[in-house]
Amino acid sequence: MEEPKKIVLFDGVCNLCNDAIQFVIKRDKEDKFRFAALQSEIGQNLVAERGIDTSKVDSIILIDPGVAYYTKSEAALEIGTELKGYRTLSNILRLIPSSLSNIVYDFIARNRYKWYGKKESCMIPTPELQAKFL
């Protein structure tokens, strides 16, 4: 039986977030992830099912089915541990308390539109990538 996929919810109009998702897709050699925009109906349903406050987390959430969900820097580092070549770096960065790493994360998240811009609508995956999106 196939292991359930981890779900990455991301800000679908954020250029930085879209670039990060493309980065993960290219390195997800073991096909562990599926993706959905936070703004999408499925994204909103997944967030509501878990009672996640999107006024506090509006850029990335990782849902590990049956286990937990991760937000902010913890989500990014958890994703990194699943990508070959980034496991060690992610595990080293986990030594930094999340209270500190989230300060950096929140600073970048707050400025992401100013620094990287935003799209008018959510990214539409190419036909080759469509299977990776919910």
BANU-79659 format. One record per atom (N, C-alpha, C): x negated, y, z; residue in three letters. Coordinates in steps of 0.02 Angstrom, whole numbers, padded with zeros to 5 digits, always signed. Each point is the difference from the previous one (the first is absolute). Layout:
residues N
XYZAla ...
//
This chain:
residues 134
-00042-00060+00000Met +00042+00060+00000Met -00044+00062+00000Met +00020+00048-00040Glu -00040+00062-00006Glu +00008+00043+00062Glu -00057+00028+00021Glu -00001+00045+00058Glu +00036+00065-00019Glu +00042+00027+00047Pro +00034+00063-00017Pro -00050+00056-00011Pro +00018+00044-00046Lys -00044+00056-00017Lys +00006+00055+00052Lys -00055+00035+00010Lys +00001+00060+00042Lys +00025+00057-00044Lys +00039+00044+00030Ile +00031+00053-00039Ile -00030+00067+00019Ile -00025+00035-00050Val -00028+00066+00010Val +00052+00051-00023Val +00023+00040+00047Leu +00045+00055-00015Leu -00042+00064-00004Leu +00010+00039-00052Phe -00042+00059-00010Phe +00041+00058-00026Phe -00027+00059+00006Asp +00032+00061-00025Asp -00006-00001-00076Asp +00056-00014-00032Gly +00000-00010-00073Gly -00014+00062-00041Gly +00004+00059+00029Val -00013+00061-00039Val -00069+00029+00014Val -00036-00029+00047Cys -00066+00024+00019Cys -00054-00028-00046Cys -00039+00044-00031Asn -00054-00023-00044Asn -00053-00040+00037Asn -00019+00021+00059Leu -00049-00037+00040Leu +00027-00070+00016Leu +00062-00004+00021Cys +00030-00065+00018Cys +00004-00045-00062Cys +00019+00027-00057Asn +00004-00040-00061Asn -00069-00025-00020Asn -00051+00042+00007Asp -00068-00022-00015Asp -00022-00055+00048Asp +00018+00007+00063Ala -00017-00051+00050Ala +00034-00067-00017Ala +00062+00002-00023Ile +00036-00061-00018Ile -00034-00032-00061Ile -00020+00040-00049Gln -00035-00027-00058Gln -00066-00033+00022Gln -00034+00031+00047Phe -00063-00027+00028Phe +00014-00069+00031Phe +00052-00005+00040Val +00017-00064+00033Val +00019-00053-00052Val +00042+00019-00047Ile +00022-00048-00051Ile -00060-00030-00037Ile -00048+00042-00019Lys -00059-00025-00036Lys -00042-00048+00041Lys +00002+00006+00066Arg -00041-00041+00044Arg +00038-00056+00035Arg +00065-00004-00013Asp +00042-00050+00032Asp -00004-00065-00040Asp -00059-00030-00001Lys -00013-00060-00040Lys +00040-00060+00024Lys +00019-00001+00063Glu +00037-00057+00027Glu +00075+00012-00001Glu +00022+00055-00031Asp +00070+00016-00008Asp +00038-00002+00066Asp -00025+00036+00049Lys +00030+00000+00067Lys +00052+00055+00010Lys +00001+00049-00044Phe +00042+00059+00011Phe +00055+00010-00052Phe +00053+00031+00024Arg +00053+00027-00042Arg +00007+00073+00021Arg +00028+00041-00044Phe +00001+00071+00010Phe +00069+00030-00012Phe +00015+00052+00038Ala +00063+00037-00011Ala -00011+00072+00025Ala +00031+00046-00036Ala -00003+00070+00023Ala +00045+00008+00061Ala -00023+00040+00047Leu +00042+00016+00058Leu +00066+00031-00021Leu +00000+00037-00054Gln +00059+00035-00023Gln +00050-00047-00035Gln -00021-00060-00018Ser +00044-00046-00035Ser +00052-00030+00047Ser +00052-00027-00029Glu +00053-00031+00041Glu -00029-00057+00042Glu -00040-00043-00030Ile -00029-00055+00039Ile -00047+00026+00054Ile -00038+00052-00016Gly -00045+00030+00050Gly +00040+00026+00059Gly +00054+00035-00014Gln +00043+00028+00052Gln +00032-00056+00042Gln +00021-00054-00034Asn +00030-00056+00036Asn -00051-00034+00046Asn -00060-00011-00024Leu -00052-00033+00040Leu -00018+00042+00061Leu -00003+00065-00009Val -00016+00046+00055Val +00057+00000+00052Val +00062+00003-00025Ala +00058+00001+00045Ala +00006-00065+00039Ala -00012-00057-00033Glu +00003-00066+00034Glu -00047-00003+00059Glu -00056+00035-00005Arg -00051-00003+00053Arg +00003+00060+00047Arg +00046+00046-00013Gly +00007+00058+00043Gly -00060+00046-00001Gly -00033+00005-00057Ile -00059+00042-00007Ile +00021+00072-00012Ile -00028+00046+00039Asp +00015+00072-00006Asp -00043+00030-00054Asp +00029+00011-00059Thr -00040+00028-00056Thr -00015+00074+00008Thr +00026+00032+00052Ser -00021+00069+00012Ser -00070+00000+00031Ser -00021-00057+00027Lys -00067-00006+00029Lys -00048-00037-00045Lys +00026-00040-00046Val -00041-00038-00047Val +00032+00009-00069Val -00033+00038-00043Asp +00031+00012-00065Asp -00048-00014-00058Asp -00052-00038+00013Ser -00046-00013-00055Ser -00016-00073-00011Ser -00011-00041+00052Ile -00014-00071-00011Ile +00023-00042+00060Ile +00031-00055-00017Ile +00022-00049+00049Ile -00015-00069-00029Ile -00028-00044+00040Leu -00012-00069-00022Leu +00045-00045+00041Leu +00041-00039-00035Ile +00044-00048+00033Ile -00029-00069-00011Ile -00015-00034+00055Asp -00025-00068-00001Asp +00059-00044+00021Asp +00035-00031-00048Pro +00062-00035+00016Pro -00009-00051+00057Pro +00047+00003+00045Gly +00000-00046+00056Gly -00051+00016+00055Gly -00042+00050-00012Val -00052+00016+00049Val +00012+00069+00030Val -00008+00051-00040Ala +00002+00068+00026Ala +00001+00049-00059Ala -00002+00062+00018Tyr -00014+00051-00051Tyr -00054+00046+00028Tyr -00036+00031-00046Tyr -00055+00044+00017Tyr +00011+00067-00034Tyr -00021+00054+00033Thr +00007+00066-00028Thr -00067+00036+00002Thr -00003+00053-00040Lys -00057+00046-00001Lys -00066-00037-00009Lys -00051+00017+00041Ser -00066-00029-00009Ser +00000-00075+00011Ser +00043-00025+00045Glu +00003-00072+00012Glu +00024-00036-00063Glu +00047+00029-00036Ala +00024-00029-00063Ala -00056-00002-00051Ala -00036+00055-00007Ala -00055+00003-00049Ala -00054-00051+00016Ala -00017-00006+00064Leu -00053-00047+00020Leu +00024-00072-00007Leu +00062-00013+00014Glu +00027-00068-00008Glu +00000-00019-00074Glu +00018+00046-00043Ile -00003-00013-00073Ile -00073-00015-00019Ile -00046+00040+00025Gly -00071-00010-00016Gly -00026-00069+00020Gly +00025-00027+00055Thr -00024-00066+00023Thr +00022-00055-00048Thr +00049+00013-00041Glu +00024-00050-00048Glu -00035+00005-00068Glu -00041+00051-00009Leu -00034+00010-00064Leu -00072-00021+00004Leu -00018-00047-00042Lys -00069-00025-00002Lys -00047+00059-00012Lys -00053+00004+00039Gly -00048+00054-00006Gly +00014+00058+00046Gly +00059+00001+00031Tyr +00019+00055+00045Tyr +00015-00025+00070Tyr -00002-00066+00010Arg +00016-00028+00066Arg -00047+00025+00054Arg -00064-00003-00014Thr -00050+00019+00050Thr +00007+00074+00018Thr +00006+00042-00050Leu +00008+00072+00013Leu +00063+00013+00041Leu +00055-00032-00019Ser +00063+00010+00038Ser -00008-00024+00072Ser -00033-00056+00010Asn -00009-00025+00068Asn -00045+00045+00041Asn -00050+00030-00031Ile -00044+00048+00036Ile +00041+00062+00019Ile +00039+00025-00048Leu +00040+00061+00013Leu +00054-00013+00053Leu +00020-00062+00009Arg +00050-00016+00052Arg -00029+00011+00070Arg -00065+00005+00006Leu -00031+00013+00065Leu +00015+00071+00024Leu +00018+00044-00046Ile +00021+00067+00018Ile +00071-00003+00026Ile +00014+00026+00058Pro +00069-00002+00026Pro +00049+00033-00049Pro +00059-00031-00008Ser +00048+00026-00048Ser +00022+00071+00018Ser -00003+00018+00064Ser +00017+00069+00018Ser -00047+00050-00034Ser -00063-00020-00009Leu -00048+00044-00035Leu +00006-00006-00076Leu +00005-00062-00025Ser +00003-00008-00073Ser +00065+00029-00028Ser +00053+00000+00041Asn +00063+00030-00024Asn -00003+00076-00003Asn -00044+00031+00038Ile -00010+00072-00006Ile -00026+00016-00070Ile -00049-00037-00023Val -00027+00009-00068Val +00053-00018-00051Val +00034-00056+00010Tyr +00053-00022-00045Tyr +00053+00055-00007Tyr +00025+00025+00057Asp +00052+00051-00001Asp -00022+00064-00034Asp -00064+00019+00009Phe -00026+00060-00033Phe +00002-00008-00076Phe -00022-00058-00024Ile +00002-00013-00072Ile +00072-00003-00024Ile +00043-00036+00037Ala +00070-00007-00020Ala +00035+00068-00005Ala -00014+00044+00048Arg +00030+00066+00001Arg -00020+00042-00061Arg -00061-00011-00025Asn -00027+00041-00054Asn +00000-00036-00068Asn +00027-00059-00004Arg -00006-00041-00061Arg +00031+00034-00061Arg +00056+00032+00007Tyr +00031+00033-00058Tyr -00041+00060-00022Tyr -00026+00038+00048Lys -00040+00060-00016Lys -00064-00020-00036Lys -00033-00054+00025Trp -00064-00021-00029Trp +00006-00042-00063Trp +00050-00044-00002Tyr +00004-00048-00055Tyr +00061+00010-00045Tyr +00047+00041+00022Gly +00060+00012-00039Gly +00053-00054+00010Gly +00057+00011-00033Lys +00054-00049+00004Lys +00036-00003-00066Lys +00033-00056-00010Lys +00038-00011-00061Lys +00072+00024+00011Lys +00036+00009-00055Glu +00070+00020+00005Glu +00043-00059+00022Glu -00022-00061-00018Ser +00039-00060+00019Ser -00049-00057+00015Ser +00026-00053+00027Cys -00042-00057+00018Cys -00031-00032-00061Cys -00058-00030+00011Met -00037-00035-00053Met +00043-00057-00028Met -00002-00009-00065Ile +00034-00057-00032Ile -00056-00047-00021Ile +00000-00062+00029Pro -00054-00047-00015Pro +00003-00022-00073Pro -00058-00014-00028Thr -00004-00027-00067Thr +00031-00070+00000Thr +00019-00026-00058Pro +00030-00067-00003Pro -00046-00054+00032Pro -00066+00008-00007Glu -00047-00049+00029Glu +00002+00001+00076Glu +00013+00058+00029Leu +00000+00007+00073Leu +00070-00006+00031Leu +00052-00003-00041Gln +00069+00000+00025Gln +00012-00054+00052Gln -00030-00059-00008Ala +00011-00056+00047Ala -00027+00015+00070Ala -00046+00048+00006Lys -00029+00017+00065Lys +00043+00050+00038Lys +00051+00027-00032Phe +00042+00051+00031Phe +00069-00028+00016Phe +00026+00020+00057Leu +00066-00023+00022Leu +00055+00045-00027Leu 
//
